[in-house]
């Protein structure tokens, strides 16, 4: 089974699979939070969406409240915050766990990929990024502090889309 076959509801609660959310496109999967010091990365994520959507790419935000309770809001509050504060147009999923015994199946697969220059394993913090091919296989894993506009991220996206 591909990671794309994994069920995950959209932020509004409608059932979907990751493949339906990505629409079969290469994607950057990011565990996001609204009250984190890294939350301004939403700006860069939205810029990636705007830059590469026409070339068949999407960003997907997966809200997570596991890191110091930095995503405490309801689905409606998360949507309002992302839209009003950062103009987010990329898809967001339901709030999920990325670590621990309730880790979402998407992340059970993703955490097997090493972080660039590091080890595989648990998600370190909010805004860890996984660049996936259209078939769901992982191309790259970037740590939380790697900005969306970092040349390594942009270069990896460009390479994936060529």
VMD Tcl script that draws the C-alpha trace (Angstrom):
set ca {
  {0.00 0.00 0.00}
  {1.30 3.45 -0.94}
  {1.31 6.30 1.57}
  {-1.11 7.95 -0.87}
  {-3.74 5.32 -0.04}
  {-3.69 6.31 3.64}
  {-6.96 7.80 4.90}
  {-6.69 11.29 6.39}
  {-9.59 13.71 6.69}
  {-9.40 17.20 5.27}
  {-9.41 20.02 7.81}
  {-13.16 20.44 7.32}
  {-13.62 16.79 8.37}
  {-14.46 15.35 4.96}
  {-12.89 11.92 4.46}
  {-10.06 11.58 1.97}
  {-6.82 9.78 1.28}
  {-3.49 11.53 1.10}
  {-3.54 10.87 -2.65}
  {-6.87 12.65 -3.01}
  {-5.53 15.61 -1.06}
  {-2.33 15.82 -3.13}
  {-4.33 15.14 -6.31}
  {-1.56 12.80 -7.42}
  {1.00 15.62 -7.48}
  {4.44 15.76 -5.92}
  {4.01 17.45 -2.55}
  {5.72 18.96 0.45}
  {4.12 17.51 3.60}
  {4.60 19.71 6.66}
  {3.41 19.25 10.26}
  {2.20 22.75 11.06}
  {1.22 24.71 14.18}
  {-0.30 28.16 14.66}
  {1.43 29.20 17.87}
  {5.03 28.19 17.25}
  {8.13 30.32 16.80}
  {8.39 28.72 13.35}
  {4.81 29.60 12.36}
  {6.02 32.42 10.06}
  {7.19 29.62 7.76}
  {3.59 29.61 6.53}
  {4.61 32.60 4.39}
  {7.32 30.60 2.63}
  {5.09 27.55 2.29}
  {2.42 29.64 0.61}
  {5.07 31.14 -1.71}
  {6.08 27.61 -2.73}
  {2.42 26.81 -3.40}
  {1.97 29.90 -5.53}
  {5.24 29.35 -7.42}
  {4.87 25.65 -8.20}
  {1.13 24.83 -8.26}
  {0.91 25.42 -12.01}
  {3.75 22.93 -12.51}
  {1.84 20.17 -10.72}
  {3.02 20.58 -7.12}
  {1.29 21.19 -3.81}
  {2.11 21.89 -0.20}
  {0.01 19.98 2.37}
  {-0.22 21.18 5.96}
  {-0.85 18.54 8.63}
  {-1.72 20.36 11.87}
  {-0.27 18.80 15.01}
  {-0.63 19.77 18.67}
  {2.07 17.46 20.07}
  {4.80 20.04 20.59}
  {4.06 22.14 23.68}
  {0.39 22.47 22.66}
  {1.21 24.89 19.84}
  {-1.80 23.94 17.70}
  {-4.64 24.07 20.24}
  {-7.40 25.40 18.02}
  {-10.39 23.76 16.44}
  {-10.45 23.04 12.71}
  {-12.36 26.28 12.16}
  {-9.86 28.29 14.19}
  {-6.93 26.74 12.33}
  {-8.52 27.51 8.94}
  {-9.33 31.09 9.95}
  {-5.82 31.70 11.30}
  {-4.10 30.27 8.22}
  {-6.33 32.12 5.77}
  {-6.48 35.48 7.54}
  {-2.89 35.65 8.79}
  {-0.93 33.98 6.00}
  {-3.32 33.72 3.04}
  {-2.86 29.96 2.93}
  {-4.41 28.35 -0.15}
  {-2.77 24.91 0.07}
  {-4.72 22.00 1.56}
  {-4.76 21.31 5.29}
  {-5.70 18.02 6.93}
  {-7.34 17.19 10.21}
  {-5.18 17.60 13.29}
  {-3.02 14.48 13.70}
  {-0.27 13.01 15.90}
  {3.13 12.65 14.26}
  {4.88 10.84 17.13}
  {4.01 8.29 19.81}
  {1.62 5.38 19.93}
  {-1.14 7.39 18.21}
  {1.17 8.44 15.37}
  {-0.87 8.81 12.19}
  {-0.14 6.07 9.60}
  {1.21 8.70 7.18}
  {3.96 9.49 9.67}
  {4.62 5.83 10.48}
  {5.98 5.65 6.96}
  {7.56 9.11 6.74}
  {9.71 8.84 9.89}
  {11.66 5.98 8.33}
  {13.39 8.56 6.11}
  {16.49 10.24 7.57}
  {16.59 14.02 7.99}
  {19.15 15.59 5.63}
  {22.47 15.10 7.39}
  {20.88 13.17 10.26}
  {18.97 10.12 11.35}
  {15.57 8.62 10.70}
  {13.06 8.58 13.55}
  {10.61 10.77 15.40}
  {9.59 14.20 14.22}
  {11.75 16.74 16.07}
  {9.36 19.71 16.11}
  {6.71 21.60 14.17}
  {7.42 22.37 10.50}
  {9.44 19.28 9.64}
  {9.14 18.83 5.87}
  {8.87 15.76 3.63}
  {9.10 16.19 -0.12}
  {7.30 13.30 -1.81}
  {7.14 12.15 -5.42}
  {3.77 11.83 -7.15}
  {3.85 8.10 -6.30}
  {4.18 8.87 -2.58}
  {7.81 7.86 -2.17}
  {9.94 10.27 -0.13}
  {12.47 12.37 -2.05}
  {13.80 14.41 0.89}
  {13.25 15.13 4.58}
  {14.11 18.57 5.90}
  {14.36 19.58 9.55}
  {12.01 22.12 11.16}
  {14.46 25.02 10.99}
  {15.03 24.58 7.25}
  {13.04 27.44 5.77}
  {10.70 26.72 2.84}
  {12.72 29.12 0.65}
  {16.04 27.46 1.54}
  {17.98 26.68 -1.66}
  {18.06 22.98 -0.68}
  {14.24 22.84 -0.54}
  {13.71 24.88 -3.71}
  {16.39 22.88 -5.54}
  {14.84 19.57 -4.50}
  {11.40 20.73 -5.70}
  {12.85 21.94 -8.99}
  {14.65 18.62 -9.51}
  {11.46 16.69 -8.72}
  {9.42 18.71 -11.22}
  {11.89 18.41 -14.10}
}
mol new
graphics top color blue
foreach p $ca { graphics top sphere $p radius 0.5 }
foreach p [lrange $ca 0 end-1] q [lrange $ca 1 end] { graphics top cylinder $p $q radius 0.2 }
display resetview
